[in-house]
């Protein structure tokens, strides 16, 4: 089981916008804003380009409507280029494709705007995904609230629910991607589907897709990450990266400094907030106790995390092996093409990567074979 990071894309991506099937048009979206979600700190609605992961426009929050419990705002946009946008007010948001038509949405209840075929279909798919995910979360909560279940059994049940969820989401994406292999909706679904579908399957979709999908920034970003993942996969030499020591943040740390000279090393990419990462730490401690005297070393690399949170987790989990931090969030994870954590590597005495995955069991099996006569 792994956790994947949220959508984080470099702001330097070029605004490669796909040609719309409708040219030279303007679109407008009518937005209903319930007063119940408006806070005193809210001053503007922000409009994000999802592919660029940044705001490209904003409008002041409209005034109250006398006698009503909501406000209305109309936002006009250029539909010469078809984009996926997100309207955000604080923690509330909805998505919409910039088609040359009139759309409508309600903040706090709409997943996607309605009023066009692409927006309607995306909203339907998104709702199906959200409903299935919510069902899985409710099942986990129900099990946790029952009590009287051993921790190991609880973890096993949670993993089974997560596996069933992943399979169901795979079915949803497969059913819909094939219908949109040459439009923007397809590009978005391929990218989102990469969170649950095997990398080789995603590559196959991209190879069969039209240029609209291949040139979409999110797809190009995914291909770059997949290339880095492959370059740091089994059979390749590990890539040395720089970070900082947890207890000496001003001192540069190198991954090469943490590896065992002439021995095997498990490298654990993790974060304090990641539940599966914490579960793997327990298993890694067991491997360290079993093979540490024979030369096995473990090194931690904390990514996508705050130094103070990492330090607290090290103390609480009783981690005794060295841990290095990213100096700049995302840099080390990007170098290794990491999309989900924990990510574990087994590196041999020559710096060759023997195993890469999200669970320690395959590595444990390899170590048993490696150390059986030692």
C-alpha positions in Angstrom: 0.0 0.0 0.0 1.3 3.4 -0.8 0.3 7.1 -0.6 0.7 9.4 -3.5 1.5 13.0 -3.2 -1.1 15.6 -4.3 -0.8 17.4 -7.6 2.4 19.4 -7.5 3.7 20.8 -10.8 6.4 23.2 -11.6 5.1 26.7 -12.3 7.7 27.0 -15.1 5.7 24.6 -17.3 4.8 26.3 -20.6 1.1 27.0 -21.1 0.6 24.4 -23.8 -3.2 24.8 -24.3 -5.0 22.3 -26.5 -7.0 23.7 -29.5 -10.7 23.8 -28.8 -13.1 22.1 -31.2 -14.9 25.5 -31.1 -12.9 28.4 -32.3 -12.8 32.1 -31.6 -15.4 31.9 -28.8 -16.2 33.2 -25.4 -17.6 31.3 -22.5 -19.3 32.2 -19.3 -19.9 30.4 -16.0 -22.5 31.4 -13.5 -21.3 30.6 -10.0 -23.6 30.3 -6.9 -21.8 30.9 -3.6 -23.7 29.9 -0.5 -23.3 32.4 2.4 -22.6 29.5 4.7 -19.2 28.8 3.2 -18.1 32.5 3.1 -15.5 33.4 5.8 -14.3 36.9 6.9 -10.9 36.2 5.4 -12.4 35.5 1.9 -12.0 38.4 -0.5 -11.6 36.9 -3.9 -12.5 33.8 -6.0 -9.4 32.4 -7.7 -9.3 30.7 -11.1 -6.5 28.1 -11.4 -5.2 26.6 -14.6 -4.9 22.9 -13.5 -2.1 22.1 -15.9 0.0 25.0 -14.7 -1.0 24.6 -11.0 -1.3 28.3 -10.5 -3.9 31.1 -10.4 -4.4 32.8 -13.8 -7.3 35.1 -12.8 -9.3 36.3 -9.8 -12.5 38.2 -9.1 -13.7 40.0 -5.9 -16.2 38.2 -3.8 -19.6 39.6 -4.7 -21.8 41.3 -2.2 -24.8 39.7 -0.4 -28.1 39.4 -2.2 -30.8 40.9 0.0 -33.2 38.2 1.2 -31.1 35.4 -0.2 -28.7 33.0 1.5 -26.3 33.0 -1.4 -24.4 35.3 -3.8 -24.0 35.1 -7.6 -21.0 35.7 -9.7 -20.6 35.5 -13.5 -17.1 34.8 -14.9 -16.3 35.3 -18.6 -13.4 33.4 -20.1 -11.7 33.0 -23.5 -12.5 29.7 -25.1 -10.0 30.0 -28.0 -8.0 27.3 -26.1 -9.6 24.5 -24.2 -8.3 24.2 -20.7 -9.2 22.6 -17.4 -9.7 25.3 -14.8 -10.5 25.2 -11.1 -12.5 27.9 -9.3 -11.5 28.1 -5.6 -12.8 30.0 -2.6 -10.8 29.0 0.5 -11.1 25.2 0.8 -14.0 25.0 -1.6 -13.6 24.5 -5.3 -15.0 23.0 -8.5 -13.5 22.3 -11.9 -14.6 23.3 -15.4 -13.5 23.0 -19.0 -13.4 26.3 -20.9 -15.8 25.4 -23.6 -17.5 28.1 -25.6 -20.9 27.9 -23.9 -22.8 28.9 -20.8 -21.9 26.9 -17.7 -23.2 26.9 -14.1 -21.9 25.6 -10.8 -22.4 25.9 -7.0 -19.4 26.2 -4.8 -19.5 23.6 -2.0 -21.7 21.1 -3.8 -20.5 20.9 -7.4 -17.6 18.7 -8.4 -17.6 20.1 -11.9 -19.6 22.7 -13.7 -22.6 21.6 -15.9 -23.8 22.9 -19.2 -21.7 21.2 -21.9 -21.1 17.6 -22.9 -17.4 17.5 -21.7 -18.2 19.2 -18.4 -21.2 17.0 -17.7 -19.3 13.8 -18.5 -16.3 14.8 -16.4 -18.6 15.6 -13.5 -20.3 12.2 -13.8 -17.0 10.4 -13.8 -15.6 12.5 -10.9 -18.8 11.8 -8.8 -18.5 8.1 -9.4 -14.8 8.2 -8.2 -15.6 10.4 -5.2 -18.6 8.2 -4.1 -16.6 5.0 -4.3 -13.7 6.6 -2.4 -16.1 7.9 0.3 -17.6 4.4 0.6 -14.1 2.9 1.2 -13.4 5.6 3.9 -16.7 4.9 5.6 -15.9 1.1 5.6 -12.5 1.8 7.2 -14.1 4.2 9.8 -16.8 1.6 10.7 -14.1 -1.1 11.3 -12.0 1.2 13.4 -15.0 2.3 15.5 -16.0 -1.3 16.3 -13.1 -1.9 18.6 -11.8 -5.2 19.9 -9.7 -5.7 16.8 -6.0 -6.4 17.0 -3.8 -3.8 15.3 -2.4 -6.2 12.8 -5.9 -7.4 11.8 -7.1 -3.8 11.5 -4.2 -2.9 9.2 -4.9 -6.0 7.1 -8.6 -5.1 6.8 -7.7 -1.6 5.8 -5.3 -2.8 3.1 -8.0 -5.1 1.7 -10.5 -2.3 1.5 -7.8 -0.1 -0.2 -7.0 -2.9 -2.7 -10.7 -3.3 -3.6 -11.0 0.5 -4.0 -8.0 0.6 -6.3 -9.4 -2.2 -8.5 -12.8 -0.4 -8.7 -11.1 2.9 -9.7 -9.0 1.1 -12.3 -12.3 -0.1 -13.9 -13.7 3.4 -13.9 -10.7 4.9 -15.6 -10.3 2.1 -18.1 -14.0 2.4 -19.1 -13.6 6.1 -19.8 -10.1 6.7 -21.1 -10.6 4.5 -24.2 -13.5 6.8 -25.2 -11.4 10.0 -25.0 -8.0 9.2 -26.5 -7.8 12.4 -28.5 -9.4 15.1 -26.3 -8.6 17.1 -23.2 -10.9 15.0 -21.0 -8.8 12.0 -22.0 -5.6 13.7 -21.1 -7.0 14.5 -17.7 -8.3 11.0 -17.1 -5.0 9.4 -18.2 -3.1 11.6 -15.8 -5.5 11.0 -12.9 -5.6 7.3 -13.8 -1.8 7.1 -13.4 -2.4 7.1 -9.6 -4.0 3.7 -9.7 -3.1 2.1 -13.1 0.2 0.4 -13.8 2.9 2.7 -15.5 3.1 0.4 -18.5 -0.6 0.7 -19.1 -0.5 4.5 -18.9 2.4 4.5 -21.4 0.3 2.3 -23.7 -2.6 4.8 -23.6 -0.2 7.7 -24.3 1.4 5.8 -27.3 -2.1 5.2 -28.8 -3.4 8.7 -28.0 -3.5 11.7 -30.4 -1.3 14.7 -30.1 -3.8 16.6 -27.9 -3.0 14.1 -25.1 0.7 13.7 -25.8 1.3 17.5 -25.7 -0.8 18.2 -22.6 1.5 19.5 -19.8 0.4 17.1 -17.2 1.1 14.1 -19.5 4.5 15.5 -20.5 5.2 15.9 -16.8 4.2 12.4 -16.1 6.4 11.0 -18.8 9.4 12.9 -17.4 8.7 11.5 -14.0 8.3 8.0 -15.3 11.6 8.3 -17.2 13.4 9.3 -14.0 11.7 6.4 -12.2 13.0 4.0 -14.8 16.5 5.5 -14.7 16.6 4.8 -10.9 15.0 1.4 -11.1 16.3 -2.2 -10.7 19.5 -2.8 -12.5 20.6 0.8 -12.5 23.2 2.5 -10.3 21.7 4.7 -7.6 21.8 8.5 -8.2 23.6 10.4 -5.5 21.5 13.3 -4.1 22.1 16.1 -1.7 20.0 17.1 1.3 20.5 18.1 4.9 21.1 16.1 8.1 18.1 16.1 10.5 20.3 17.3 13.5 22.5 19.5 11.4 20.2 21.3 8.9 23.0 23.7 7.7 25.3 20.8 6.8 25.1 19.2 3.4 24.3 15.5 3.5 24.8 13.1 0.6 23.0 9.8 0.0 26.4 8.3 -0.7 27.5 9.2 2.8 24.7 7.1 4.3 25.3 3.9 2.3 27.2 1.0 3.8 30.7 0.6 2.3 31.0 -2.8 0.7 27.6 -3.9 2.2 23.9 -3.8 1.4 21.7 -0.8 2.2 18.0 -0.3 2.3 17.0 3.3 1.4 13.6 4.3 2.7 11.9 7.4 1.1 9.2 8.4 3.6 7.3 11.1 5.4 6.0 11.6 8.9 2.4 12.0 7.8 2.3 8.8 5.8 0.6 5.9 7.6 2.0 3.1 5.3 5.5 4.7 5.8 5.2 4.3 9.6 4.1 0.7 9.2 7.1 0.0 7.1 9.4 1.5 9.7 8.4 -1.3 12.1 9.3 -3.9 9.5 12.6 -2.2 8.7 13.5 -2.2 12.4 13.0 -6.0 12.4 15.2 -6.4 9.3 17.9 -4.2 11.0 17.8 -6.4 14.1 18.0 -9.6 12.0 20.7 -8.6 9.6 22.4 -5.5 11.1 25.2 -7.6 12.6 25.8 -9.1 9.2 26.4 -5.7 7.6 23.0 -4.5 6.5 22.5 -0.8 6.8 19.3 1.3 6.6 19.2 4.9 5.5 16.1 7.2 5.6 15.3 10.0 3.2 12.4 12.2 4.4 10.6 13.9 1.4 7.5 16.1 1.1 7.8 16.8 4.8 8.6 19.5 7.4 11.9 19.0 9.3 10.2 19.5 12.7 7.6 16.8 11.8 10.3 14.5 10.6 12.2 14.9 13.8 9.2 14.2 16.0 8.4 11.1 14.0 12.0 9.8 14.3 11.7 10.1 18.1 8.2 8.6 18.3 9.0 5.7 16.0 12.4 5.0 17.6 14.3 5.3 14.3 18.0 4.7 14.9 19.4 4.8 11.4 20.5 8.1 9.7 17.9 10.2 8.1 18.5 13.0 5.6 16.0 15.7 4.5 15.3 17.5 1.3 16.7 21.0 1.3 14.0 22.1 -1.1 10.7 20.3 -1.1 10.3 17.8 -3.9 13.8 17.9 -5.2 15.0 14.4 -4.1 11.6 12.9 -4.9 11.7 14.3 -8.4 15.3 13.0 -9.0 14.0 9.5 -8.3 10.7 9.9 -10.1 8.9 9.1 -6.9 5.1 9.4 -7.0 4.1 7.3 -4.0 5.6 6.6 -0.6 7.1 4.7 1.0 9.5 3.9 -1.8 12.2 1.4 -0.8 15.4 0.6 -2.5 17.8 -2.2 -1.9 21.3 -1.2 -3.0 24.3 -3.6 -3.2 27.9 -3.1 -2.4 28.6 -1.7 -5.9 25.8 0.9 -5.8 23.5 -1.2 -8.0 19.8 -1.1 -7.3 18.5 -4.7 -6.7 15.0 -3.9 -5.7 12.5 -1.0 -5.8 9.0 -0.9 -4.4 6.5 0.3 -1.8 6.7 -2.7 0.6 9.6 -4.3 2.3 8.5 -8.0 2.0 10.2 -8.6 -1.4 13.4 -7.0 0.0 13.2 -9.2 3.1 13.0 -12.3 0.8 16.1 -11.2 -1.1 18.0 -10.5 2.1 17.2 -14.0 3.4 18.8 -15.4 0.3 21.8 -13.0 0.5 22.6 -13.7 4.1 21.6 -17.4 4.4 25.3 -18.5 4.4 26.7 -15.6 6.4 
